[in-house]
Amino acid sequence: MGNEIVRPDYLLADFGYIGILLIVGILFTVTTLLLPLTLSFFKIVPRKSNPAKTSTYECGMETIGKTWVQYNFRYYFFAVLFVALDVLTVFLYPWAVNLKGLGLFGLIAVAVFFVILMVGYIYAWLKGALEWK
């Protein structure tokens, strides 16, 4: 009688909600994947191509010449750099709001975060990745 584990009912109910969410997520995924296959099997989804499907729709004029254009890598690099700085902002805002509550540990954690970020920035700068030629 001394080593019994008591599990409250509300704890099991919380896991029940997680199980229901997991089942709904799996059913949604399977339905989303199988619905187009089922509709095409019953010939509900049209397969024949026509000029209206291949024409431009609300996106500009018809292209002249080849339509595939290779973009400069630097566009993608600057986009990734922008996302990285946005993530930096997301991490810094809660830190700045609760600066007094975090104390010295919070200050050291953000200092380490900035050091890692600066090492990456300096590495990219020395490699010439930030220059637009």
N, C-alpha and C positions, 0 to 999 in steps of 0.2 A: 504494500500500500504506500510505501514511501517514495518509489521511483516512477510514479505515474506522470505521464505528460498530459496536461489539460489543454485542449484546443478549443478556444472560444468559437461559437457558431458564427460570429461576425467575420472572423478570419477566413473561415471556409467559404462564406458568402462572397467575400472579395475575390477569392480565387475562382469562384464560379463565374463572376463577371469577366474575369480575364479569359476563362475558357470559352464563354459565349462570344467574346470579341474575337478570339482566335478562330472559332468555327465560322463566324460571319466573314472574317477576312479571307479564309481559305475558300469558302463558297463563292465570294465575290470574284476572287482571282480565277477560279475554275470556270465560272460562268462567263466572265469576260473573255477568256481564251476560247471557250467552246462555242459561244454564240455565233461568231462569224462562220465557223465551220459548219454548224448546223443550218444556218440560213443559206449558205451556198449549196449544201447538200439537197435542200428542198427547192432549189432554183429561185429563191426569193431575192438573192443578191445578183444584180445584173453583171454579166461578164463581158459583154461586147463593148468594144471601144468605139467612140464616135468623136467627131471633131469638137463638139462642145466640151467633152471631158478633157481634151488635151490643150484647149485654148487657155490663155491667161484669164484669170478671174480676179478682178479688183486688185491687181498687183502691177499694173503698168502696161507698157506697150509690148508688142511682139518683138522678140529679139532678132537682130540682124547679125548673121555670122554664127560663130560657135557660142553656145550658151554656157558652157562650162568654163569658168574663170578660176585660176588658182590665185588665192589670196596670199598676201604676205604673212609670214609666220608672226611677225611682230604685232599684228592685230590681236591674235590669240594670246600672245604673251602679255600684252597690256590688259587684256580682259581678265586673265588669271591674276595679274597683279592687282587689279581693281577689286576682284573678289577677295583676295587675301587681305587687303586693307579694310574692306567691309567687315570681314571676320575679326580683324583687330579691333574695330570699333565696337562690335558686339561684345567682345570680351572686356573691353575697357570701360564701357558704360556701367555695368553693375559694380565693377571695382571702384569707380569714382563715386558712385552713389553711397556705397557702404565702406568708405575709406577708413573711417574711425573705428568701425566695428571689426575690421580685419586685422588691424594692428601691424606689427612688424612682419608677420608671416605673409600677409597680403602684399606688402611692399616688396618683399624679397621675391615672391612669386611673379609679380609683374615685372620686376627688374630682370629676372631670368627669361621671361617671355620676350622682353625687348632685346635682350642680348642675342637670343636665338634669331629673332627677326632681323636684327642688324647684321649678324654674320651672314645670313642669306642674302640680304640686300647688298652688302659689300662684295660678296662673291659674284653676284650677278653684275655688279658694276665693273669689277676688275676683268670679268670675262667679256665685257663689251655688249652684254645683252640688252642694256638700256639705251644704247645709241641707235638712232634712226638714220640709216644710211641711204 
